[in-house]
Structure formats: C-alpha cells, structure tokens
Amino acid sequence: MATLRINANSLPAASPADSSQLRPGELAIAIGNPLGFVGALTTGVIHAIGPLRALGAQTWVQASVRLAPGNSGGPLADAHGHVIGINTMVASRLALAIPSNAVRDFLAAGPRGAWLGVSVHPMRLPRANGHAFGLVLLEVEPGGPAAQASLMAGDILLGTEEKSFQSINDLASAIDGQGFRLLRLEFLRGDYSRLRRVTVQLGIPNDGKDRIAA
C-alpha cells in the first residue's frame, strides 16, 4: 500500500466499514478499470476473512468477485457502499482484498511508520549460511531507511537476528510499528560465503543524513 497526497479540496470520499464485522455470504461489490473498461462494476459474495496458507499470515477479505488487471487498488464495498477492502489479486479463483481495518491501521501509523524503502522479490537459496530463503532487493529508495543503512540493490535479506524470513510477510511484520526504532537485519552481498548484518533506523524523517551500517 502507498499513501498519496493530492493538492485538492472538498473531494468526495468513500466511507470505510469495519472489516472485522464481515461474515461469509454478505454481498461484495468491486469497482475498477479491468482491462481498460473504466468504472466497471462486478458483484459476488464474501467467501471468508482470514489468511491463505500459501500467502503467509496476512489476513485477506476473500470474495467470489471476478477481478481482472485494472481492478487492483480499487475498492471492494458492501451492500451499503462502504469500503470493506482494497482489491489486490486473485488466488484460488477468489478475489483477495486488503481489509479496510488494515488500511486504517496503515494510515494511522503514518507514511514513515513502517517504511523500509525497498522493492523485494522472494528467492530460494542453496542453503547459504543455513538459510534457504531470501528477499533480493530490486530497488532501494534514495534517502530511505534502507539506503541510509547502506543497503543496495542486489543485496539479499535473510531475516532479523531473531528470526529468518520465510515469506515477504515476515519482512512486513519485522518493520511494522510506530515511532523511532532500530531493526537489525542479516543479509548477503556479492556471494553466499559471508553473512552480513546492518542496523536500520525506522520511523525517522527522510532527511538522508543519518546512517548506521555494519
């Protein structure tokens, strides 16, 4: 998810619903621009609310709503038109949406609260230093916490000093929180023979000045 700021006033806003109150069988309405059809609407019902085994511990609003490329980022609403989730992808023939309560918590934490400033991709490793899974950094946002800690594109995050990563959700859990805090990460660079560690400062303004690396 990302927070965008728009230079405009008096815009109409959709009302969120409490996604914890959703029940299977309730009506679900998805609005988006699938395959270039602007403002298309499709309906279905809530199938479940919870995690999927193949996608880690993340909770999803799962609905029998037909989505296509162009629906991602659009709202999933209830019968009253209140937003119950943000459409994300399709898995096991079900539409998956980030619950509205998770969006609320994300906004409450602030744009810097749980921000590392990287794009990652999961990969399997040949048991490097005892790790079989890693997250390769595809991009590092200039001035972000990862860049300030001297992490670079191509580095492979293995986990924290307390826990190895098994999925992207483990990284999300590791950086989750509010306010200033330090996160100690283990990573590889260049080859698989040397395990490196770095301390990242989270929850700080993006001023590009502070740097702690090891």
C-alpha positions in Angstrom: 0.0 0.0 0.0 1.0 3.6 -0.5 -0.2 6.9 0.8 -0.8 9.6 -1.9 -1.3 13.3 -1.2 -3.4 15.3 -3.7 -3.4 19.1 -3.9 -7.2 19.5 -4.0 -10.0 20.3 -1.6 -13.6 19.2 -0.9 -13.3 15.9 -2.7 -16.0 13.3 -2.1 -14.7 10.4 0.0 -15.9 6.8 0.4 -16.8 5.7 3.9 -14.9 2.6 5.3 -16.7 -0.3 7.0 -15.4 -2.3 9.9 -13.9 -5.4 8.1 -13.9 -7.4 11.4 -17.7 -7.5 11.2 -17.8 -9.1 7.8 -19.4 -12.5 7.5 -19.4 -15.2 4.7 -22.3 -14.8 2.4 -22.5 -11.0 2.5 -22.7 -9.1 -0.7 -19.4 -7.7 -2.1 -19.1 -5.1 -4.9 -15.8 -4.4 -6.8 -15.3 -1.3 -8.8 -12.3 -0.6 -11.1 -11.0 -0.4 -14.6 -10.4 -4.0 -15.6 -8.8 -4.4 -19.0 -9.3 -0.7 -19.7 -13.1 -0.6 -19.0 -13.4 2.5 -16.8 -15.7 2.3 -13.8 -16.7 -1.3 -14.3 -18.7 -3.0 -11.5 -18.9 -6.6 -10.6 -20.6 -8.3 -7.7 -20.3 -11.5 -5.6 -20.3 -12.7 -2.0 -17.8 -12.8 0.8 -16.3 -16.3 1.0 -14.0 -15.9 4.0 -12.0 -13.4 6.0 -8.6 -14.7 7.1 -5.2 -15.8 5.8 -4.4 -18.2 2.9 -1.9 -20.9 3.5 0.2 -20.1 0.5 0.4 -16.4 1.3 1.6 -16.3 4.9 -0.2 -14.8 7.9 -1.7 -11.8 6.1 -5.5 -11.5 6.6 -7.5 -11.2 3.3 -11.1 -10.4 2.5 -11.8 -13.3 0.2 -14.8 -12.9 -2.2 -16.3 -14.6 -5.2 -15.9 -11.5 -7.3 -14.4 -11.6 -10.7 -11.3 -9.4 -11.0 -9.0 -8.6 -13.9 -5.9 -6.5 -14.4 -7.1 -2.9 -13.7 -9.1 -3.8 -10.6 -6.1 -3.8 -8.3 -6.1 -0.8 -6.0 -9.8 -0.3 -6.4 -12.4 -0.6 -3.6 -14.3 -3.7 -2.5 -17.6 -2.4 -1.0 -20.5 -3.9 0.9 -24.2 -3.5 0.1 -24.3 -0.1 1.7 -21.4 1.2 -0.5 -18.9 1.2 2.4 -15.4 0.2 1.6 -14.5 -3.2 3.1 -11.2 -3.7 1.4 -8.7 -2.8 -1.4 -8.7 -5.3 -4.2 -5.2 -6.8 -4.7 -5.1 -10.1 -6.6 -6.8 -13.3 -7.5 -5.9 -16.6 -5.8 -7.7 -20.0 -5.9 -10.4 -18.3 -8.1 -11.2 -15.9 -5.3 -10.7 -12.1 -5.2 -8.4 -11.0 -2.4 -8.6 -7.6 -0.9 -6.7 -5.9 1.9 -9.2 -5.5 4.8 -10.4 -1.9 5.5 -9.2 -2.2 9.1 -5.6 -3.0 7.8 -5.8 0.1 5.6 -7.0 2.1 8.7 -4.0 0.9 10.8 -1.6 1.6 7.9 -2.8 5.2 7.7 -2.8 5.6 11.5 0.9 4.6 11.6 1.8 7.4 9.2 3.7 7.1 5.9 7.1 6.7 7.7 5.9 4.3 10.5 6.6 1.0 8.7 8.6 2.1 5.7 11.9 0.5 4.7 12.1 2.0 1.2 12.8 -1.1 -0.9 11.2 -3.3 -3.6 11.9 -7.0 -3.0 11.4 -10.4 -4.7 11.5 -13.8 -2.9 14.1 -16.3 -3.9 15.4 -19.7 -2.9 19.0 -20.0 -1.8 21.3 -23.1 -1.9 21.3 -23.2 1.9 23.6 -20.2 2.2 24.8 -19.8 5.8 21.9 -22.1 6.8 19.3 -20.0 5.0 17.1 -21.4 2.2 15.0 -18.3 1.6 15.8 -14.7 1.0 14.4 -11.4 -0.3 16.5 -9.9 -3.1 16.4 -6.1 -3.2 15.3 -5.0 -6.6 15.3 -1.3 -5.8 16.4 0.9 -2.9 14.6 4.3 -2.5 17.2 7.1 -2.3 17.2 8.6 1.1 15.0 5.9 2.6 15.9 3.9 5.7 17.4 1.0 3.7 19.6 3.4 1.7 20.7 5.3 4.8 21.8 1.9 6.2 23.9 1.4 3.1 21.8 -1.5 1.7 22.0 -1.7 -2.1 20.0 -3.3 -5.0 21.2 -6.9 -5.3 21.5 -7.5 -1.5 19.6 -10.5 -0.2 17.8 -10.0 3.1 17.8 -13.2 5.1 15.9 -12.1 8.3 16.5 -10.4 11.6 18.9 -11.6 14.2 16.0 -13.2 16.0 14.2 -14.9 13.0 14.9 -16.0 9.5 12.5 -14.8 6.8 10.2 -17.4 5.3 8.0 -15.1 3.2 7.6 -11.4 2.3 5.1 -11.2 5.2 7.9 -11.8 7.7 9.6 -8.6 6.4 6.4 -6.7 6.8 6.0 -8.0 10.3 9.6 -7.1 11.1 9.2 -3.4 10.1 5.7 -3.0 11.5 5.4 -0.4 14.2 5.3 3.3 15.0 7.9 5.8 16.2 11.7 5.6 16.1 13.2 2.2 16.5 16.2 0.1 15.3 15.9 -3.1 13.3 18.9 -5.4 12.9 18.9 -7.3 9.6 21.0 -10.1 8.2 21.8 -10.1 4.5 24.2 -11.3 1.8 26.1 -9.3 -0.7 28.2 -10.5 -3.6 28.4 -14.1 -2.6 26.9 -16.6 -0.2 30.0 -17.1 1.9 29.8 -14.1 4.3 26.8 -13.3 6.4 26.5 -9.5 6.9 24.4 -7.5 9.4 23.1 -4.0 9.3 21.1 -1.8 11.7 18.3 0.2 10.1 16.6 3.2 11.7 12.9 3.1 11.2 10.3 5.8 11.9 12.5 8.7 11.2 12.2 11.7 8.8 13.6 11.1 5.3 16.4 13.7 5.6 19.2 11.5 4.2 21.6 12.3 7.0 21.7 9.5 9.5 23.4 6.2 8.6 24.3 3.2 10.7 25.8 0.2 9.0 27.8 -2.9 9.9 
